[in-house]
Amino acid sequence: MYIEALKYPIGTLEMPETISEKELQEAITILEIFPEQLRFLTANLPEKTLQQPYRPEGWTIKQLIHHIADSHHHSYIRFKWALTEDNPTIKAYDEKTWAALHECHTMPVAWSLMHLEAIHYKITYLLKSLTEAQWERTFQHPDKEEPTSLKKNALVYAWHSMHHFAHIKNALNRLEKDN
């Protein structure tokens, strides 16, 4: 149970049957403020802290920051594909293998924080301009049975932002207690 709480500090994503305008606006707001909040939390962390795992047998805080930037970059591309193609099948990626790459252990987190800021500016600018018909457009993830609407994707990435923010915040709180 303890590991499950560490894996899902805000709980698992519960997608509503029908996504309201209010829920979409909340998701956009989360996506809009997330990069600044993440930068505030992590930009000045010493390398020793960045090399700490966010949970036992989990990625380091540094790997997690790079993962967030990679994942949200993919999300932006998925939005664009769905807006320009008819229910495209997206390319999935192996996030664990990506996070194991040398760059995720050595590259400065500042680069991923800057990348995340730019991607989120682009995502939120795009999402604020969507029509109702565009929100209903979909893409097909190869590992899922049902297509994913852009409404669902917005909620997924708002949750993903809060999910990983909580991972890092909790890890930092544990490290502070241990010192």
C-alpha positions in Angstrom: 0.0 0.0 0.0 2.9 2.4 0.8 4.5 1.9 -2.6 1.1 2.4 -4.3 0.8 5.8 -2.4 4.3 6.7 -3.6 3.4 5.7 -7.2 0.1 7.6 -7.2 0.3 10.5 -4.7 -2.7 12.2 -6.1 -4.5 9.0 -7.0 -5.0 7.4 -10.4 -6.7 9.4 -13.1 -10.5 9.1 -13.1 -11.8 10.3 -16.4 -15.4 11.7 -16.2 -18.0 10.2 -18.6 -18.7 13.7 -20.0 -16.0 16.4 -19.8 -17.4 19.8 -18.9 -16.3 23.2 -20.0 -15.2 23.9 -16.4 -13.1 20.7 -16.3 -11.4 21.7 -19.6 -10.7 25.2 -18.3 -9.2 23.8 -15.1 -7.0 21.5 -17.2 -5.8 24.4 -19.3 -5.1 26.4 -16.2 -3.0 23.6 -14.7 -1.1 23.2 -18.0 -0.5 27.0 -18.0 0.9 27.3 -14.5 2.7 23.9 -14.3 6.1 24.9 -15.9 6.5 27.9 -13.5 5.6 25.8 -10.5 7.9 23.0 -11.5 10.7 25.5 -12.1 10.1 27.1 -8.7 10.3 23.7 -7.1 13.3 22.3 -8.9 15.5 24.9 -10.7 17.9 25.5 -7.8 18.2 21.9 -6.5 21.8 20.7 -6.0 22.9 17.9 -8.3 23.0 15.5 -5.3 19.3 16.1 -4.7 18.5 15.7 -8.4 20.2 12.3 -8.4 17.9 11.0 -5.6 15.0 8.7 -6.6 11.6 10.1 -6.2 10.5 6.8 -4.7 12.3 3.4 -4.0 13.2 1.8 -7.3 11.9 4.9 -9.1 13.6 7.3 -11.4 15.7 10.1 -10.1 14.2 13.5 -9.7 16.4 14.6 -12.7 15.1 11.7 -14.9 11.6 12.6 -13.9 12.0 16.2 -15.0 13.4 15.1 -18.3 10.6 12.5 -18.7 7.9 15.2 -18.1 9.4 17.4 -20.9 9.6 14.4 -23.3 6.1 13.2 -22.4 4.5 16.7 -22.8 6.3 17.2 -26.1 4.7 14.0 -27.3 1.3 15.3 -26.1 1.7 18.5 -28.1 2.4 16.5 -31.2 -0.6 14.3 -30.6 -2.8 17.4 -30.3 -1.5 18.6 -33.6 -1.8 15.3 -35.4 -5.4 14.9 -34.2 -6.2 18.4 -35.5 -4.7 17.8 -38.9 -5.4 14.1 -39.6 -8.5 12.0 -39.2 -8.0 9.9 -36.0 -4.3 9.3 -36.7 -2.6 6.3 -35.0 0.1 8.0 -32.9 3.6 6.6 -32.4 4.0 5.3 -28.8 7.4 5.5 -27.1 9.0 3.4 -24.4 9.3 6.0 -21.6 11.4 3.8 -19.4 14.0 3.3 -22.1 14.0 7.0 -22.9 14.5 7.9 -19.2 17.4 5.4 -19.1 19.3 7.3 -21.8 22.6 8.9 -20.8 21.2 12.4 -21.4 18.5 11.9 -18.7 21.2 11.3 -16.2 23.6 14.1 -17.2 21.8 16.9 -19.1 21.0 20.0 -17.0 17.4 20.1 -15.8 17.3 23.7 -16.9 17.1 22.6 -20.5 14.0 20.4 -19.9 12.4 23.2 -17.8 12.9 25.7 -20.6 11.6 23.1 -23.1 8.6 22.4 -20.9 7.8 26.1 -20.6 7.9 26.5 -24.4 5.8 23.4 -25.0 3.2 24.5 -22.4 2.9 28.0 -23.9 2.2 26.3 -27.3 -0.2 23.7 -25.9 -2.2 26.2 -23.9 -2.3 28.8 -26.7 -3.5 26.0 -29.0 -6.1 24.7 -26.6 -7.6 28.1 -25.9 -8.3 28.5 -29.6 -10.1 25.1 -30.1 -13.7 25.0 -31.3 -16.1 22.4 -29.8 -15.7 20.3 -33.0 -11.9 20.4 -32.7 -12.1 19.3 -29.0 -14.0 16.2 -30.2 -11.2 15.2 -32.6 -9.4 12.0 -31.7 -6.2 10.1 -32.1 -5.6 6.4 -31.7 -2.9 5.2 -29.3 -1.7 1.7 -30.5 -2.0 0.3 -26.9 -5.6 1.5 -26.4 -8.9 0.1 -27.7 -10.8 3.4 -27.9 -9.6 6.6 -29.6 -8.6 9.5 -27.3 -10.4 12.8 -27.7 -8.5 16.0 -27.4 -10.7 16.8 -24.3 -9.5 13.6 -22.7 -5.9 14.3 -23.7 -6.1 17.7 -22.0 -7.3 16.1 -18.8 -4.7 13.4 -19.0 -1.8 15.8 -19.2 -3.2 18.1 -16.5 -3.3 15.0 -14.3 0.2 14.0 -15.5 1.5 17.4 -14.5 0.1 17.2 -11.0 1.0 13.6 -10.6 4.7 14.1 -11.2 4.8 17.5 -9.4 3.5 15.5 -6.3 6.2 12.9 -6.8 8.9 15.5 -6.7 7.4 17.5 -3.9 7.0 14.4 -1.7 10.5 13.2 -2.5 11.9 16.6 -1.4 9.8 16.5 1.8 11.2 13.1 2.6 14.8 14.2 1.9 14.3 17.3 4.1 13.0 15.1 6.9 15.9 12.7 6.6 18.5 15.5 6.9 
